[in-house]
Amino acid sequence: MSSTQFIEWQQFAQLEPFGAQVDEFQLAALRALVTNYLSSNKQNIKSVNDFMLSAVERPKEREKTVEEIYQLFG
């Protein structure tokens, strides 16, 4: 594969992701769907980005208590 072809593939992958990136997005979408469906707190809707593992650095959340975890799942 020439360097020109490699660069073309990199550009194509930015326009039309394939492989692990697509798999991760599909799994994150499924996780968000199930979490939002099962959650009793409809004001705290989760997005797909909340479940993307390769997302850019996120702020650290404090650890939840047992009671808060029970409240999340009703």
C-alpha positions as CSV (number, residue, x, y, z in Angstrom):
1,M,0.0,0.0,0.0
2,S,1.4,3.3,-1.0
3,S,1.5,6.4,1.3
4,T,-1.1,8.1,-0.9
5,Q,-3.5,5.1,-0.5
6,F,-2.9,5.1,3.2
7,I,-3.8,8.8,3.5
8,E,-6.9,8.3,1.3
9,W,-8.0,5.5,3.7
10,Q,-7.4,7.7,6.7
11,Q,-9.6,10.4,5.1
12,F,-12.3,7.9,4.2
13,A,-12.3,6.6,7.8
14,Q,-13.0,10.2,9.0
15,L,-16.0,10.5,6.7
16,E,-17.3,6.9,7.1
17,P,-16.0,5.3,10.3
18,F,-15.7,1.5,10.3
19,G,-14.4,-1.2,12.5
20,A,-14.1,-0.7,16.3
21,Q,-15.3,2.9,16.2
22,V,-18.7,1.9,14.7
23,D,-18.9,-1.1,17.1
24,E,-18.3,1.2,20.1
25,F,-20.9,3.7,19.0
26,Q,-23.5,1.0,18.4
27,L,-22.9,-0.5,21.8
28,A,-23.0,2.9,23.5
29,A,-26.3,3.6,21.8
30,L,-27.7,0.3,23.1
31,R,-26.5,1.0,26.6
32,A,-28.0,4.5,26.6
33,L,-31.3,3.1,25.3
34,V,-31.6,0.4,27.9
35,T,-30.5,2.8,30.8
36,N,-33.0,5.4,29.8
37,Y,-35.8,2.9,29.4
38,L,-35.1,1.3,32.8
39,S,-34.5,4.5,34.7
40,S,-37.2,5.9,36.9
41,N,-35.6,9.4,36.8
42,K,-36.7,10.7,33.5
43,Q,-35.1,14.1,34.1
44,N,-31.6,12.6,34.0
45,I,-31.6,11.2,30.5
46,K,-28.2,9.7,29.4
47,S,-26.8,10.3,26.0
48,V,-24.7,8.1,23.8
49,N,-21.6,10.1,24.7
50,D,-22.0,9.1,28.3
51,F,-21.3,5.5,27.3
52,M,-18.5,6.0,24.8
53,L,-15.4,4.5,26.2
54,S,-13.0,6.4,23.9
55,A,-14.5,9.8,24.8
56,V,-12.2,12.6,25.7
57,E,-11.4,13.1,29.3
58,R,-14.4,13.4,31.5
59,P,-14.7,15.1,34.9
60,K,-14.5,12.7,37.8
61,E,-17.8,12.1,39.6
62,R,-17.9,11.4,43.3
63,E,-18.7,7.9,44.4
64,K,-22.4,7.3,44.8
65,T,-23.9,5.9,48.0
66,V,-25.9,2.7,48.1
67,E,-29.1,4.7,48.5
68,E,-28.3,6.9,45.5
69,I,-27.7,3.8,43.4
70,Y,-31.0,2.3,44.4
71,Q,-32.7,5.6,43.5
72,L,-31.2,5.4,40.0
73,F,-32.9,2.1,39.3
74,G,-36.1,2.8,41.1
